[in-house]
Amino acid sequence: MSNIEQTLSIIKPDAVERNLQEEIKIEFKNNGFEIINEKKIHISKEEAEKFYKVHESKPFYNDLCQYLSSGPIIVMKLQKENAVLENRKLMGATNPQDASDGTLRKKYGISIDKNSVHGSDSVENAKVELDFFFKD
């Protein structure tokens, strides 16, 4: 029985700034993801705060929101079997220095903050995050 899921991926400001979005999209396609929907947007700090509300209590919350709203981002709705887990694997560890070879964060990430990509961390969060950017 197949388990087709959808997940959110964000190409973050540092990667868009370096014009890596096409390379990153090719990585997704080469790894069997279908890009169902995508758009380039620039969100406000307030929107970033809403999006990252789950991290509100963490010390990095403010910097994270500041960063996500610092420049254009590409938000994508990805689809694949076990998309959430597969995307987490493809992204690699949050800190690019700890990420495995071949992962997006190892290849493109600059630092733990500027790690080039975001992906939903659970099926439940994927739904919430996708609704945030792709309300039909």
Beta strands, then each sheet from edge to edge (+ up, - down):
strand 1: 4-11
strand 2: 34-41
strand 3: 73-81
strand 4: 117-119
sheet 1: 2+ 3- 1+ 4-
end
